[in-house]
Amino acid sequence: MYRQTATARISSAPLPVRRTENEVVTLPFTQEFKAEVLNFLSERPMHTVAMMGFIRDNGLVSELNRGTFYGCRNQQGNLEGVALIGHIILMETRTDRALQAFAELACQSATPHMIMGEEERIEEFWNYYSEDGQEMRHACRELLFELKWPVQVRQELPGLRLATSADIELVLPVHAQMAFDESGINPLENDPEGFRERYARRIAQGRSWVCVEEGKLTFKADVISDTPDAVYLEGVWVSPEKTGKGYGLRCMSQLTRKLLSHAKSIVLLVNEENGKAQHYYQKAGFSMRAAYLTIFLK
């Protein structure tokens, strides 16, 4: 369920303009194109919520994006694709040639940590990207789940609240373990300062939800992207002491009702092999919408 893993910082300097043989041009965006890019991405908000969240939170050009946003345009100047290339590679393409152009561009970048997207598109992207010898360290197939109204109302927990800076020592070890379980890298060991800074910012933004009982963390969930069309939820965790008792479902019901008060839907990813988590989200009212592929690079 956790995606935003940490690793060593890489350069976010934009790569040069690239013109391909397919008569499209890829170039880095400047801030003036923010409205155009958001309009392009908003056509499929369930699949582009992560990129839209970065742009809404940080702007189109920002070190906080940990990469550079690029556009792929045809000869008429129309966008055929948008991609974030950096620590993570994310993309939204309308044509095969845009996807190929982004793969060629990514080959010039410092090796990213992760590539993520819809399964068929990432498989095609990888066919182009791996031609220069890039190797995957690990890959996992994931399922995209979505929740819309109505949401089943369950008994509320008075302790569910936004995390504060005082909670960070409780949350960080749990969050780091989830990252390690998913990617094989422990961010508290690999990039402890950066990992702490990023999570502290998330708390300051009001994006981390927790339940704490008698000084122990019993539930957590992170809002990675928050847009009017969709909220992207990650890092959902329930204490082993509370599992199987309906506690997690009560927390999820309460949290999703809060989030759906200002967004049309909530989306999240679940590892295909994690049947227990899939069952949990289905009981919470989520429905599977698409298959995703995440590739962790060497």
C-alpha positions as CSV (number, residue, x, y, z in Angstrom):
1,M,0.0,0.0,0.0
2,Y,3.0,2.3,0.5
3,R,4.5,3.9,-2.5
4,Q,6.5,7.0,-1.6
5,T,9.7,5.3,-0.6
6,A,12.9,7.3,0.1
7,T,16.4,6.9,-1.4
8,A,19.4,9.0,-2.0
9,R,18.7,12.4,-3.5
10,I,19.2,12.7,-7.3
11,S,19.5,15.8,-9.5
12,S,16.2,17.3,-10.6
13,A,17.9,19.5,-13.3
14,P,15.8,19.3,-16.5
15,L,17.2,17.4,-19.4
16,P,17.6,19.1,-22.8
17,V,14.9,19.4,-25.4
18,R,14.6,16.2,-27.4
19,R,13.1,15.8,-30.8
20,T,12.3,12.3,-31.9
21,E,12.0,10.7,-35.3
22,N,8.3,10.3,-34.6
23,E,7.9,14.1,-35.1
24,V,7.2,14.9,-31.5
25,V,9.2,17.1,-29.2
26,T,9.8,16.6,-25.5
27,L,10.7,19.6,-23.3
28,P,10.6,20.6,-19.7
29,F,7.7,22.7,-18.6
30,T,7.9,26.1,-17.0
31,Q,5.3,27.5,-14.5
32,E,3.3,29.3,-17.2
33,F,2.0,25.9,-18.5
34,K,0.5,24.8,-15.1
35,A,-3.1,25.4,-16.2
36,E,-2.7,23.5,-19.5
37,V,-1.0,20.6,-17.8
38,L,-3.6,20.3,-15.1
39,N,-6.4,20.4,-17.7
40,F,-4.6,17.6,-19.7
41,L,-4.2,15.4,-16.6
42,S,-7.8,16.1,-15.3
43,E,-9.2,14.1,-18.2
44,R,-8.3,10.9,-16.3
45,P,-8.1,12.0,-12.6
46,M,-8.2,8.5,-11.1
47,H,-4.9,7.6,-12.9
48,T,-3.2,11.0,-12.8
49,V,-4.0,12.0,-9.2
50,A,-0.4,11.6,-8.1
51,M,1.0,14.0,-10.7
52,M,-1.8,16.5,-10.2
53,G,-1.1,16.4,-6.4
54,F,2.6,17.3,-7.0
55,I,1.6,20.2,-9.2
56,R,-1.1,21.5,-6.9
57,D,1.1,21.2,-3.8
58,N,4.5,22.4,-5.2
59,G,3.9,24.0,-8.6
60,L,5.0,22.7,-12.0
61,V,8.7,23.5,-11.3
62,S,9.9,22.7,-7.8
63,E,12.7,20.7,-6.1
64,L,9.9,19.2,-3.9
65,N,8.7,17.3,-6.9
66,R,12.1,15.4,-6.9
67,G,12.2,15.5,-10.6
68,T,11.1,17.5,-13.7
69,F,7.8,17.6,-15.5
70,Y,8.1,17.2,-19.3
71,G,5.6,17.6,-22.1
72,C,5.5,15.8,-25.4
73,R,4.0,17.9,-28.2
74,N,3.2,17.1,-31.8
75,Q,3.9,19.4,-34.8
76,Q,0.7,21.3,-34.1
77,G,1.8,22.1,-30.6
78,N,-0.8,19.9,-28.9
79,L,0.1,17.8,-25.9
80,E,0.3,14.1,-26.4
81,G,1.8,13.3,-23.0
82,V,3.0,14.6,-19.6
83,A,5.6,12.9,-17.5
84,L,7.5,13.4,-14.2
85,I,11.0,12.1,-14.6
86,G,13.2,12.0,-11.5
87,H,13.1,10.0,-8.3
88,I,9.9,8.4,-9.6
89,I,8.8,8.2,-13.2
90,L,5.1,8.8,-13.7
91,M,3.4,9.5,-17.0
92,E,0.1,10.1,-18.8
93,T,0.3,9.5,-22.6
94,R,-2.3,9.7,-25.3
95,T,-0.1,8.2,-28.0
96,D,2.5,5.4,-28.3
97,R,5.0,7.8,-29.7
98,A,4.7,10.0,-26.6
99,L,5.4,7.0,-24.4
100,Q,8.4,6.1,-26.5
101,A,9.7,9.6,-26.4
102,F,9.5,9.7,-22.6
103,A,11.4,6.4,-22.4
104,E,14.2,7.7,-24.6
105,L,14.3,10.9,-22.4
106,A,14.4,8.9,-19.2
107,C,17.4,6.9,-20.4
108,Q,19.4,10.2,-20.2
109,S,18.4,10.8,-16.5
110,A,20.2,9.6,-13.4
111,T,18.7,6.2,-12.6
112,P,15.3,6.7,-10.9
113,H,14.2,4.7,-7.9
114,M,10.8,3.6,-9.3
115,I,8.5,3.5,-12.4
116,M,4.8,3.2,-11.8
117,G,1.7,3.2,-13.9
118,E,-1.0,1.2,-15.6
119,E,0.3,-2.3,-16.4
120,E,0.1,-2.3,-20.2
121,R,1.7,1.2,-20.5
122,I,4.5,0.4,-18.1
123,E,5.3,-2.8,-19.9
124,E,5.5,-1.0,-23.2
125,F,7.6,1.8,-21.6
126,W,10.0,-0.8,-20.1
127,N,10.5,-2.4,-23.6
128,Y,11.9,1.0,-24.8
129,Y,13.6,2.0,-21.6
130,S,15.5,-1.3,-20.9
131,E,17.1,-1.3,-24.4
132,D,20.0,0.8,-23.0
133,G,20.7,-1.8,-20.3
134,Q,18.7,-0.6,-17.4
135,E,17.9,-3.4,-15.0
136,M,15.0,-3.8,-12.6
137,R,15.6,-4.8,-9.0
138,H,12.1,-5.8,-8.2
139,A,8.7,-5.5,-9.8
140,C,5.2,-6.0,-8.4
141,R,1.7,-6.0,-9.9
142,E,-0.8,-3.9,-8.0
143,L,-4.5,-3.3,-8.2
144,L,-6.0,0.2,-8.2
145,F,-9.0,0.4,-5.9
146,E,-11.5,3.3,-5.9
147,L,-14.2,4.4,-3.4
148,K,-17.1,6.8,-4.1
149,W,-20.3,7.6,-2.2
150,P,-22.1,6.0,-0.6
151,V,-19.9,4.9,2.3
152,Q,-21.1,2.5,5.0
153,V,-21.3,4.4,8.3
154,R,-19.6,2.5,11.2
155,Q,-19.2,3.5,14.9
156,E,-16.8,6.4,15.0
157,L,-13.5,6.5,17.0
158,P,-13.0,9.7,18.9
159,G,-9.2,9.3,18.7
160,L,-8.9,9.5,14.9
161,R,-7.2,12.8,14.1
162,L,-4.6,14.6,12.1
163,A,-1.1,13.8,13.2
164,T,1.0,16.4,14.9
165,S,4.8,16.9,15.0
166,A,4.7,15.1,18.4
167,D,3.6,11.9,16.7
168,I,6.5,11.6,14.2
169,E,8.5,9.2,16.4
170,L,5.6,6.9,16.5
171,V,4.8,7.0,12.8
172,L,8.3,7.0,11.2
173,P,9.3,3.4,12.2
174,V,6.0,2.0,11.0
175,H,6.2,4.0,7.7
176,A,9.8,2.9,7.1
177,Q,8.9,-0.8,7.7
178,M,6.1,-0.5,5.2
179,A,8.5,1.0,2.7
180,F,11.0,-1.8,3.3
181,D,8.4,-4.5,2.9
182,E,7.3,-3.1,-0.4
183,S,10.6,-2.0,-2.0
184,G,13.4,-3.8,0.0
185,I,14.9,-0.4,1.0
186,N,14.6,1.0,4.5
187,P,14.5,4.8,4.2
188,L,15.5,5.3,7.8
189,E,18.8,3.6,7.0
190,N,19.2,4.8,3.4
191,D,18.1,8.5,3.8
192,P,17.1,9.2,7.4
193,E,17.3,13.0,7.2
194,G,15.4,13.3,3.9
195,F,12.8,10.7,5.0
196,R,12.2,12.6,8.3
197,E,12.0,16.0,6.5
198,R,9.4,14.7,3.9
199,Y,7.2,13.1,6.6
200,A,7.4,16.2,8.8
201,R,6.2,18.2,5.8
202,R,3.4,15.8,5.2
203,I,2.3,16.2,8.8
204,A,2.5,20.0,8.5
205,Q,0.3,19.8,5.4
206,G,-2.4,18.0,7.4
207,R,-2.0,14.8,5.3
208,S,-1.2,12.2,8.0
209,W,-4.1,10.6,10.0
210,V,-3.5,8.6,13.1
211,C,-5.1,7.0,16.1
212,V,-3.0,6.8,19.2
213,E,-4.1,4.9,22.3
214,E,-2.1,4.9,25.6
215,G,1.0,6.2,23.8
216,K,0.8,3.5,21.1
217,L,0.0,4.0,17.4
218,T,-3.0,1.9,16.4
219,F,-3.9,3.3,13.0
220,K,-2.3,5.5,10.3
221,A,-3.0,6.6,6.8
222,D,-1.4,9.1,4.5
223,V,-3.0,11.4,2.0
224,I,-0.4,11.7,-0.8
225,S,-2.4,13.7,-3.2
226,D,-5.6,15.7,-2.5
227,T,-7.5,17.1,-5.5
228,P,-11.2,18.0,-6.0
229,D,-11.5,15.0,-8.3
230,A,-9.6,12.4,-6.4
231,V,-7.6,11.7,-3.2
232,Y,-4.7,9.3,-3.3
233,L,-4.3,7.3,-0.1
234,E,-1.2,5.4,0.9
235,G,0.5,3.9,4.0
236,V,-2.6,2.5,5.6
237,W,-1.7,0.5,8.7
238,V,-3.6,-1.1,11.5
239,S,-1.8,-2.3,14.7
240,P,-1.6,-6.1,14.8
241,E,-3.3,-5.9,18.2
242,K,-6.4,-4.4,16.6
243,T,-6.7,-6.5,13.4
244,G,-9.7,-8.8,13.0
245,K,-11.8,-6.8,15.4
246,G,-13.4,-4.3,13.0
247,Y,-11.1,-1.5,14.3
248,G,-9.5,-0.8,10.9
249,L,-12.9,-0.7,9.1
250,R,-14.2,1.8,11.6
251,C,-11.1,4.0,11.1
252,M,-11.4,3.7,7.3
253,S,-15.1,4.4,7.3
254,Q,-14.6,7.6,9.4
255,L,-11.6,8.7,7.4
256,T,-13.1,8.2,3.9
257,R,-16.2,10.0,4.8
258,K,-14.1,13.0,5.9
259,L,-12.1,12.9,2.6
260,L,-15.2,12.4,0.4
261,S,-16.7,15.6,1.8
262,H,-14.4,17.5,-0.5
263,A,-13.4,15.0,-3.2
264,K,-15.3,12.9,-5.7
265,S,-13.4,9.7,-5.1
266,I,-10.5,8.0,-3.1
267,V,-8.0,5.8,-4.8
268,L,-5.2,3.5,-3.5
269,L,-3.0,0.7,-4.7
270,V,-2.8,-2.8,-3.2
271,N,-0.2,-5.5,-4.0
272,E,-1.8,-8.2,-6.0
273,E,-0.4,-10.9,-3.7
274,N,-1.9,-9.2,-0.6
275,G,-5.3,-10.9,-0.5
276,K,-5.9,-9.8,3.1
277,A,-5.6,-6.1,2.2
278,Q,-7.8,-6.5,-0.8
279,H,-10.5,-8.1,1.3
280,Y,-10.2,-5.3,3.8
281,Y,-10.7,-2.6,1.2
282,Q,-13.6,-4.4,-0.5
283,K,-15.3,-4.6,2.9
284,A,-14.7,-0.9,3.3
285,G,-16.5,-0.3,0.0
286,F,-13.7,0.0,-2.5
287,S,-13.9,-1.5,-6.0
288,M,-11.0,-2.7,-8.2
289,R,-10.6,-0.5,-11.3
290,A,-7.3,-1.3,-13.0
291,A,-4.0,-3.3,-12.8
292,Y,-0.8,-1.4,-12.2
293,L,2.8,-2.3,-12.4
294,T,5.6,-0.9,-10.2
295,I,9.2,-1.4,-11.2
296,F,12.0,-0.7,-8.6
297,L,15.3,-0.1,-10.3
298,K,18.8,-1.1,-9.4
